[in-house]
Amino acid sequence: MERAANTQVAERMNQAFTLLKKQIPDSQIVNNLGEMFGISKVQAYRYLKQAKKNNQKIPVPESSIVFTVKLPPGVIRRIKAFAGSRGMSISKVVQTALEDFLAKTDHVHRKEAG
């Protein structure tokens, strides 16, 4: 059986939370989640339990797509080493670095325009 992506997990927990707020009985929520998402009652109950624990909706993360770039081997080695030393994925390191770079670039462009 395939694991749900983070986006799917958030959507399922948020749906469970929405149904909880409508004061729908737990057994009906479990059935509804099963029908809506094609999941087992055990899985649906886990989402319900987590929704109760969170006691609020959680942010739905933006889905990711594959984006291929060419980088020199030395840069790749440094990224892998950095990711490993921080317990991060290579994708997360690159995402964070690009977001920081783009935020700085946006700031510079706003200063130039203003």
ChimeraX commands (.cxc) that place a marker at each C-alpha (Angstrom):
marker #1 position 0.00,0.00,0.00 radius 0.5
marker #1 position 1.27,3.46,-0.90 radius 0.5
marker #1 position 1.95,6.08,1.76 radius 0.5
marker #1 position -0.05,9.28,1.52 radius 0.5
marker #1 position 1.79,12.44,0.51 radius 0.5
marker #1 position 1.99,15.25,3.08 radius 0.5
marker #1 position -0.64,17.17,1.12 radius 0.5
marker #1 position -3.04,14.22,1.28 radius 0.5
marker #1 position -2.44,13.72,4.99 radius 0.5
marker #1 position -3.20,17.38,5.71 radius 0.5
marker #1 position -6.34,17.32,3.56 radius 0.5
marker #1 position -7.62,14.16,5.27 radius 0.5
marker #1 position -6.97,15.50,8.78 radius 0.5
marker #1 position -8.61,18.81,7.89 radius 0.5
marker #1 position -11.67,17.00,6.56 radius 0.5
marker #1 position -11.85,14.99,9.78 radius 0.5
marker #1 position -11.59,18.22,11.78 radius 0.5
marker #1 position -14.35,19.86,9.73 radius 0.5
marker #1 position -16.65,16.90,10.39 radius 0.5
marker #1 position -15.76,16.94,14.09 radius 0.5
marker #1 position -16.77,20.60,14.31 radius 0.5
marker #1 position -20.14,19.67,12.80 radius 0.5
marker #1 position -20.53,17.28,15.74 radius 0.5
marker #1 position -20.85,14.26,13.49 radius 0.5
marker #1 position -20.35,10.97,15.39 radius 0.5
marker #1 position -16.88,9.43,15.17 radius 0.5
marker #1 position -18.13,6.26,13.46 radius 0.5
marker #1 position -19.80,8.32,10.72 radius 0.5
marker #1 position -16.65,10.45,10.28 radius 0.5
marker #1 position -14.59,7.27,9.86 radius 0.5
marker #1 position -17.05,6.00,7.25 radius 0.5
marker #1 position -17.13,9.35,5.44 radius 0.5
marker #1 position -13.33,9.59,5.32 radius 0.5
marker #1 position -13.14,6.03,4.01 radius 0.5
marker #1 position -15.59,6.77,1.22 radius 0.5
marker #1 position -14.15,10.18,0.34 radius 0.5
marker #1 position -10.51,9.14,0.20 radius 0.5
marker #1 position -10.72,5.41,-0.50 radius 0.5
marker #1 position -8.94,4.50,2.75 radius 0.5
marker #1 position -9.50,1.81,5.34 radius 0.5
marker #1 position -11.40,2.40,8.57 radius 0.5
marker #1 position -8.13,1.98,10.49 radius 0.5
marker #1 position -6.50,4.74,8.42 radius 0.5
marker #1 position -9.58,6.96,8.73 radius 0.5
marker #1 position -9.58,6.50,12.50 radius 0.5
marker #1 position -5.90,7.57,12.63 radius 0.5
marker #1 position -6.75,10.79,10.78 radius 0.5
marker #1 position -9.69,11.39,13.11 radius 0.5
marker #1 position -7.53,10.79,16.18 radius 0.5
marker #1 position -4.86,13.21,14.90 radius 0.5
marker #1 position -7.50,15.83,14.03 radius 0.5
marker #1 position -8.78,15.64,17.60 radius 0.5
marker #1 position -5.26,15.99,18.95 radius 0.5
marker #1 position -4.48,19.00,16.71 radius 0.5
marker #1 position -7.80,20.64,17.58 radius 0.5
marker #1 position -7.48,22.86,14.52 radius 0.5
marker #1 position -6.97,22.65,10.78 radius 0.5
marker #1 position -3.38,22.31,9.66 radius 0.5
marker #1 position -1.76,24.04,6.69 radius 0.5
marker #1 position -1.83,22.03,3.47 radius 0.5
marker #1 position 1.71,22.02,2.08 radius 0.5
marker #1 position 2.26,22.96,-1.51 radius 0.5
marker #1 position 2.93,19.91,-3.65 radius 0.5
marker #1 position 6.36,19.52,-5.22 radius 0.5
marker #1 position 7.35,18.81,-8.79 radius 0.5
marker #1 position 10.59,17.47,-10.19 radius 0.5
marker #1 position 12.88,20.17,-11.54 radius 0.5
marker #1 position 16.17,19.06,-13.06 radius 0.5
marker #1 position 19.24,21.30,-13.04 radius 0.5
marker #1 position 22.85,20.72,-13.97 radius 0.5
marker #1 position 25.38,21.48,-11.25 radius 0.5
marker #1 position 29.12,20.88,-10.98 radius 0.5
marker #1 position 30.06,17.72,-9.06 radius 0.5
marker #1 position 31.77,19.76,-6.35 radius 0.5
marker #1 position 28.59,21.70,-5.61 radius 0.5
marker #1 position 26.60,18.48,-5.50 radius 0.5
marker #1 position 29.07,16.94,-3.03 radius 0.5
marker #1 position 28.79,20.03,-0.81 radius 0.5
marker #1 position 24.98,19.96,-0.92 radius 0.5
marker #1 position 24.91,16.26,-0.05 radius 0.5
marker #1 position 27.38,16.73,2.81 radius 0.5
marker #1 position 25.45,19.70,4.17 radius 0.5
marker #1 position 22.13,17.85,3.94 radius 0.5
marker #1 position 23.58,14.79,5.67 radius 0.5
marker #1 position 25.09,16.82,8.48 radius 0.5
marker #1 position 21.76,18.53,9.16 radius 0.5
marker #1 position 19.51,15.50,8.70 radius 0.5
marker #1 position 17.79,17.22,5.78 radius 0.5
marker #1 position 16.92,16.01,2.31 radius 0.5
marker #1 position 18.86,17.39,-0.62 radius 0.5
marker #1 position 15.60,18.81,-1.96 radius 0.5
marker #1 position 14.96,20.68,1.30 radius 0.5
marker #1 position 18.48,22.17,1.30 radius 0.5
marker #1 position 18.13,23.37,-2.29 radius 0.5
marker #1 position 14.59,24.67,-1.67 radius 0.5
marker #1 position 15.69,26.63,1.40 radius 0.5
marker #1 position 18.75,28.04,-0.37 radius 0.5
marker #1 position 16.70,29.15,-3.37 radius 0.5
marker #1 position 13.97,30.68,-1.22 radius 0.5
marker #1 position 16.60,32.66,0.73 radius 0.5
marker #1 position 18.30,33.76,-2.48 radius 0.5
marker #1 position 15.03,34.81,-4.10 radius 0.5
marker #1 position 13.92,36.70,-0.98 radius 0.5
marker #1 position 17.18,38.68,-1.03 radius 0.5
marker #1 position 16.86,39.28,-4.76 radius 0.5
marker #1 position 13.25,40.45,-4.36 radius 0.5
marker #1 position 14.35,42.85,-1.61 radius 0.5
marker #1 position 17.08,44.33,-3.85 radius 0.5
marker #1 position 14.69,44.73,-6.78 radius 0.5
marker #1 position 12.14,46.51,-4.59 radius 0.5
marker #1 position 14.82,48.93,-3.39 radius 0.5
marker #1 position 15.89,49.64,-6.98 radius 0.5
marker #1 position 12.28,50.19,-8.09 radius 0.5
marker #1 position 11.45,52.45,-5.15 radius 0.5
marker link #1:1,2 radius 0.2
marker link #1:2,3 radius 0.2
marker link #1:3,4 radius 0.2
marker link #1:4,5 radius 0.2
marker link #1:5,6 radius 0.2
marker link #1:6,7 radius 0.2
marker link #1:7,8 radius 0.2
marker link #1:8,9 radius 0.2
marker link #1:9,10 radius 0.2
marker link #1:10,11 radius 0.2
marker link #1:11,12 radius 0.2
marker link #1:12,13 radius 0.2
marker link #1:13,14 radius 0.2
marker link #1:14,15 radius 0.2
marker link #1:15,16 radius 0.2
marker link #1:16,17 radius 0.2
marker link #1:17,18 radius 0.2
marker link #1:18,19 radius 0.2
marker link #1:19,20 radius 0.2
marker link #1:20,21 radius 0.2
marker link #1:21,22 radius 0.2
marker link #1:22,23 radius 0.2
marker link #1:23,24 radius 0.2
marker link #1:24,25 radius 0.2
marker link #1:25,26 radius 0.2
marker link #1:26,27 radius 0.2
marker link #1:27,28 radius 0.2
marker link #1:28,29 radius 0.2
marker link #1:29,30 radius 0.2
marker link #1:30,31 radius 0.2
marker link #1:31,32 radius 0.2
marker link #1:32,33 radius 0.2
marker link #1:33,34 radius 0.2
marker link #1:34,35 radius 0.2
marker link #1:35,36 radius 0.2
marker link #1:36,37 radius 0.2
marker link #1:37,38 radius 0.2
marker link #1:38,39 radius 0.2
marker link #1:39,40 radius 0.2
marker link #1:40,41 radius 0.2
marker link #1:41,42 radius 0.2
marker link #1:42,43 radius 0.2
marker link #1:43,44 radius 0.2
marker link #1:44,45 radius 0.2
marker link #1:45,46 radius 0.2
marker link #1:46,47 radius 0.2
marker link #1:47,48 radius 0.2
marker link #1:48,49 radius 0.2
marker link #1:49,50 radius 0.2
marker link #1:50,51 radius 0.2
marker link #1:51,52 radius 0.2
marker link #1:52,53 radius 0.2
marker link #1:53,54 radius 0.2
marker link #1:54,55 radius 0.2
marker link #1:55,56 radius 0.2
marker link #1:56,57 radius 0.2
marker link #1:57,58 radius 0.2
marker link #1:58,59 radius 0.2
marker link #1:59,60 radius 0.2
marker link #1:60,61 radius 0.2
marker link #1:61,62 radius 0.2
marker link #1:62,63 radius 0.2
marker link #1:63,64 radius 0.2
marker link #1:64,65 radius 0.2
marker link #1:65,66 radius 0.2
marker link #1:66,67 radius 0.2
marker link #1:67,68 radius 0.2
marker link #1:68,69 radius 0.2
marker link #1:69,70 radius 0.2
marker link #1:70,71 radius 0.2
marker link #1:71,72 radius 0.2
marker link #1:72,73 radius 0.2
marker link #1:73,74 radius 0.2
marker link #1:74,75 radius 0.2
marker link #1:75,76 radius 0.2
marker link #1:76,77 radius 0.2
marker link #1:77,78 radius 0.2
marker link #1:78,79 radius 0.2
marker link #1:79,80 radius 0.2
marker link #1:80,81 radius 0.2
marker link #1:81,82 radius 0.2
marker link #1:82,83 radius 0.2
marker link #1:83,84 radius 0.2
marker link #1:84,85 radius 0.2
marker link #1:85,86 radius 0.2
marker link #1:86,87 radius 0.2
marker link #1:87,88 radius 0.2
marker link #1:88,89 radius 0.2
marker link #1:89,90 radius 0.2
marker link #1:90,91 radius 0.2
marker link #1:91,92 radius 0.2
marker link #1:92,93 radius 0.2
marker link #1:93,94 radius 0.2
marker link #1:94,95 radius 0.2
marker link #1:95,96 radius 0.2
marker link #1:96,97 radius 0.2
marker link #1:97,98 radius 0.2
marker link #1:98,99 radius 0.2
marker link #1:99,100 radius 0.2
marker link #1:100,101 radius 0.2
marker link #1:101,102 radius 0.2
marker link #1:102,103 radius 0.2
marker link #1:103,104 radius 0.2
marker link #1:104,105 radius 0.2
marker link #1:105,106 radius 0.2
marker link #1:106,107 radius 0.2
marker link #1:107,108 radius 0.2
marker link #1:108,109 radius 0.2
marker link #1:109,110 radius 0.2
marker link #1:110,111 radius 0.2
marker link #1:111,112 radius 0.2
marker link #1:112,113 radius 0.2
marker link #1:113,114 radius 0.2
view
